[in-house]
Amino acid sequence: NHMDIDPKRRAVFEFIFGEEEGHFCVATRNARTGHFSEKFFRYPQELDEALNHCNRLRVTCDVWFCPQLFSHPKRKKEFAQSVTVAWGDLDDCHYEKMLIEPTVVLETSRDRYQGLWRFEEAIHPTDAEDISRRIAYFHEAEGMDKSGWDLTQLLRVPLTLNHKYANTAGLRNVEVVIARPERKYTEKDFNVYPEVKEFQKQEIPFPEAGTLPKKNARELLDA
């Protein structure tokens, strides 16, 4: 039922992806069986279907999304398109410790966070990955997950349930604690984060033009 779609969740996705088009990945893992699966939706055309899919499975599954859109319905780096956000699994590093304030912050369990930084314009996938890596490495000593920076990373979908700690802390809703659309950044803004020496940028070619024909844009669109 489309009437059950939470407008806050819709607004988060619409803001993250803006007017981009591509294949949107929703991943689920059954809390009882451990079965993991991925389903792809065309963004923005099938956003309602994606949100309904999240609603249907939130009670029985952990639900994640990928903060990149893809040229093909496969969660692979080579299919990543222009990227609109940097992303990070802050874990128990508080979001106020970030050198640049996140645009969106999700509290995924008590005092554990995931963050997204919106770019003014979409940038090349490897540049977005590099920024995400620099943020993660810089804040590692404060508790940020150093492995949560790579393209194809999954983040929890806002307003779904985190089943990971259900046995000890009970089921907990993934909450949107910050959503500040005015916080948009350029690549240069992230120069405050030093480069990670052991990594060199790896160029991934863009998908060939024409793989995603433009349709009448715009309907707008959380780990």
Long-range contacts (C-beta under 8 A, 24 or more apart in sequence): 1-52, 2-48, 2-52, 4-52, 4-55, 5-48, 5-51, 5-52, 5-55, 6-51, 6-55, 6-158, 6-159, 8-158, 8-159, 8-176, 8-179, 9-51, 9-54, 9-157, 9-158, 9-159, 9-222, 10-47, 10-51, 10-220, 10-221, 11-179, 11-220, 12-104, 12-158, 12-176, 12-179, 12-221, 12-222, 13-43, 13-47, 13-50, 13-51, 13-65, 13-220, 13-221, 13-222, 14-44, 14-47, 14-219, 14-220, 14-221, 15-103, 15-104, 15-118, 15-179, 15-181, 15-220, 15-221, 16-67, 16-84, 16-85, 16-104, 16-116, 16-118, 16-221, 17-43, 17-44, 17-69, 17-84, 17-220, 17-221, 18-84, 18-122, 18-220, 19-217, 19-218, 20-69, 20-81, 20-82, 20-84, 20-122, 21-69, 21-212, 21-214, 21-215, 21-217, 22-69, 22-70, 22-71, 22-81, 22-212, 23-69, 23-70, 23-71, 23-72, 23-73, 23-74, 23-79, 24-50, 24-65, 24-66, 24-69, 24-221, 25-65, 25-66, 25-70, 25-73, 25-75, 25-154, 26-50, 26-53, 26-54, 26-63, 26-64, 26-65, 26-157, 27-63, 27-64, 27-65, 27-66, 27-75, 27-154, 28-57, 28-61, 28-62, 28-63, 28-64, 29-61, 29-62, 30-60, 30-61, 31-60, 31-61, 31-62, 31-163, 31-166, 32-60, 38-75, 40-70, 40-73, 40-74, 43-69, 43-221, 44-217, 44-218, 44-219, 44-220, 44-221, 45-215, 45-219, 47-219, 47-220, 47-221, 50-221, 54-157, 54-160, 58-157, 58-159, 58-160, 58-161, 59-161, 61-163, 62-156, 62-160, 62-161, 62-162, 62-163, 62-164, 63-156, 63-157, 63-160, 64-154, 64-155, 64-156, 64-157, 64-223, 65-154, 65-155, 65-156, 65-157, 65-222, 65-223, 66-152, 66-153, 66-154, 66-155, 67-116, 67-153, 67-155, 68-125, 68-128, 68-151, 68-152, 71-207, 71-211, 71-212, 72-207, 72-211, 75-152, 76-152, 77-125, 77-150, 77-151, 77-152, 77-204, 78-204, 78-205, 79-207, 80-125, 80-151, 80-152, 80-204, 81-122, 81-125, 81-206, 81-207, 81-212, 82-122, 82-123, 82-124, 82-125, 82-206, 83-119, 83-122, 83-123, 83-124, 83-125, 83-127, 83-128, 83-129, 83-151, 84-118, 84-119, 84-122, 85-116, 85-117, 85-118, 85-119, 85-128, 86-116, 86-117, 86-119, 86-128, 86-131, 86-132, 86-135, 86-190, 87-114, 87-115, 87-116, 87-117, 87-132, 87-148, 87-149, 87-153, 87-155, 88-114, 88-115, 88-116, 88-132, 88-135, 88-136, 88-139, 88-144, 88-145, 88-148, 88-149, 89-114, 89-136, 89-144, 89-145, 89-147, 89-148, 89-153, 89-155, 89-223, 90-114, 90-115, 90-139, 90-143, 90-144, 90-145, 91-143, 91-144, 91-145, 91-148, 92-143, 93-139, 93-142, 93-143, 93-144, 94-142, 95-177, 95-178, 97-139, 97-142, 98-135, 98-139, 99-138, 99-192, 99-193, 100-185, 100-189, 100-190, 100-192, 101-180, 101-183, 102-178, 102-183, 103-178, 103-179, 103-180, 103-181, 103-183, 103-184, 103-185, 104-176, 104-178, 104-179, 104-180, 104-222, 105-176, 105-177, 105-178, 106-155, 106-156, 106-158, 106-174, 106-175, 106-176, 106-177, 106-222, 106-223, 107-174, 107-175, 107-177, 108-156, 108-162, 108-174, 108-223, 109-162, 109-164, 109-165, 109-169, 109-172, 110-169, 110-172, 113-177, 114-148, 114-155, 114-156, 114-223, 116-155, 117-183, 117-185, 117-190, 118-181, 118-183, 118-184, 118-185, 119-184, 119-185, 119-186, 119-187, 120-184, 120-185, 120-186, 123-187, 124-206, 125-151, 125-204, 126-151, 126-201, 126-202, 126-203, 126-204, 127-187, 127-201, 130-195, 130-199, 130-201, 131-187, 131-190, 131-193, 133-196, 133-199, 134-190, 134-193, 134-194, 134-195, 134-196, 135-190, 135-193, 137-196, 138-193, 138-194, 151-204, 154-223, 155-222, 155-223, 156-222, 156-223, 157-222, 157-223, 158-222, 159-222, 160-222, 174-222, 174-223, 176-222
